[in-house]
Amino acid sequence: MKIGLIVAIEMDSIFSYYPERTQLACPSGFDLYRIEKGAHEIYVLHTGMGEIAAAAGTQYLITGCGVEMIVNFGVVGGLTEEMKQHKICVIDRVVHYRYDCTEFMDLKLGQVDGHDSVFLKPEPSLVAKALSVFPELSVSTCCSGDRFVGKQEDKRSLHEAFEGDVCDMESAGVVLCCEANAVPCLLLKAVSDGLADGAKGFYEELQDAALRCLQTTDAVLHDLRA
């Protein structure tokens, strides 16, 4: 199976965990690597941060590399007391909370045109697969938008407005692009900064959280049939 792995900023964990890799040519602005992992070919694309970069990278992996599924692993901010540093979660709902057409369309804040809910859904069967490998994973809602959210009051507001557990800057772009291409996606995330940790906590825990998340991701992918 060809699997595409979208990576925003967590490449140090990739380099340490997968020492045997081949760098491939790809469009300027991206770095692409291929990793042979059992029966799978994993195409790792370093996109940088943000929804647009994540969506563009997802599309490139689908059309340029012919991947059959997309996985987005990485770090997130926790929006509740429960979502503490290093907690690992599988995302079953994503809210594109910066999407706002409320002034001219009969849509709720965060509701993408053409959807009957504010919640975007990664592939349910892949969520179930991740839970079959790691039943202890937290099944979480991710608030996704082009903004780093570090202040405690802003995190609480996202939780209250959208029932969010964590937040990031890539998940909505990945899910929407996969949906448009009818390609399944899986989102596995590790909390780098809890409710009160802010940007300082994010930087201090980034590498450790990313590596923990990648180890979980690798185990889930290993359990997938080719």
N, C-alpha and C positions, 0 to 999 in steps of 0.2 A: 504494500500500500504506500502511496505517496502522501505524505503528511506535511502540511505547511505550518510552520511555527512563527507567529508574529511576536517580535520582541521589540519593545520600545526603548528601554535603557538598561536592561539587565544582562548585557552581553558578557560581563565578567564571569557570571555563573555558567554561561554556555562554554566559554573558553576553558574553565577549570573542570567542568563535568564531562565535556566531550573533547578530549585532547586530540583525537583523531578525526579530522574534518577536512573538507576540501572547499576552498573558496572558489566561487563561480562568478563569471561576468554577469553584471546586471545593470539596470539604468543608474545613472549618476544620482547620488543622494541616498542610495540603499547599499547595504552590504549583504551578500547572499552566501550561504554555506550549505553544503550537502553533508549529511551524516548517515552512514550505513548503520542501521540498528536492527539486527536480526532480519526479519522479513520486510522491514520497512525502510523506505528512503525518507529521511526527514530534511526538508528544506527550511533552513532557518533564515529569516529575513529581519535584519536590523533596520527598523523604520524611523526611529526617533519618536518623540512624543506627539500626541494629539490625534483627534478623530480623523482628520483628513489624511495624515500620513498612514494611519492604521488601515483606513479604507483603501487607499491607493496601493499599499503593500499587499493587502489581502487580494485585491484584484490581480496584481501582478503574479502572485503565487498561483492563482487559479488559472489564468490565461497563459502566463509565461512558463510555468513549471508543470502545469497539469495536475496539481494536487487534488486529492479526493476528499480531503477534510482539512479544516483549519483549526489550529489550537492557539489560543492566546494565553500565555502564562505571564505572571509578573506580580508586582507589588501594588497594594491598594491602601487607602486610608480607611480606618475604622470609623463608623458613624455612631456606634453605640458602645456602652460599657462592656458588652459581651465580646465585641470584636477587638480583641487585644492584639498586641504585637505578636507576630509569628503564627497567629491562627490561620489555618489554611481552609479555603472555601471553594466550593464549586458554584458557579453562578447559574441560577435558573431563570432569572429575570433581569433585564437591563432597562433603565429609564434614561433616555436621552434628555436630561433635564434642562439643557440649554436650548432645546428646540422649542420655539415659541411662535405659533401662527394664530394665537388667540384673538388678535385684533381684526382679522378678516376671514377667519374660518371657524366653524363650530367644532373646535378641538380644545382639549384640555392642555395646559402647560405640560410639555414633554411628550405629547401624543403626536407621533409622526403621521403625516398625511397617508391615507390608505390603510391605517391600522385602527382597530376598534377599541384599543386600550393604550395606555401609556407604556405598557410593558412589552418589550421585545423579548423573544424567546430563543436562546440557544437550543441546539438539538436535544430534545428530552431523552432520547435513547443514550446519548453520550453522557448526559448528566447521570443517568441510571448506571451506566458502566463505571463511571468514576466512583460512585457510591458503593458499587459491588466490590471494588478493590479496596476502598478506604471508607467504610461505613461511618467513620467519625468525622468526615468532612462536614463543614457547616454549609448548608444549602442557603444561598444568600442572594439578595437583591442588590444590584450594583447601580448606583447613580453615576452616569458617565457624561462628561462634558469637558470642553477645552478650558479647564481652570484647575489649578492646584488648590485644593481645599485643606488648609491647615488649622484654621481657627476653630476652637471648640464650638462656639456659637453657630458658625456656619455649618459645621458637621451636624449639629443637632437639628438645624433647620431643614437640611436635606432629608434626614431621617423622618422628621415629622411630616414633611410635604409629600414624600414619595415612598414611605415605608422602607427606605434604604438601609442596608447594613454596612455597605462599603462604597467607596467612590474611586473612580479612576478617570483617565483621559483617552481611552482607546476602545473600550468594549462596544459602545454603540456603533462606531464605524465598522468594526469587524462584523457584528451581527447583521447590520443592514446590508453590507456588501455580500455576505454569505447568503442571506435571504434572496437577494436579487439574482444570484447565480445558482440557487438551489444546491448549495454545497453545505454540508453540516459543519457546525462549529462547536467547540468546547472551550469554556473559559475557566481556568484554574488560577486562583489568586492567593497571595499570602499578605497578611496585614503587616505593613512596615511601621505605620504610625497609628496608634490608637486614638481614642477620642481626645485625650489631653496632651498628646505627644508633639503635635505640630511638625514644622519643617525640620527642626533639630532631630526629633525622633526618626523622621523619615530618612535623613542622611546617615544617621548612626546605625540604623538597622537594615538599610537597603540591601547590602550584599548578603547578609545572613538570611534574610527573609526570602530573597530571590533564589538562593541556592536550595533552601528547604522546599520552595514551591516547585523548582525544576526537578528535584528528586521525586516528588509526588507525581508530577506530570510524566516523567520518564516511566515510572511504574505503571501508570494507567495506560500509556501507549504500548508498553510491552505486553499488556494483557489483551490488546486488540488483535483480532485475527487479520491476517494479511488479505 
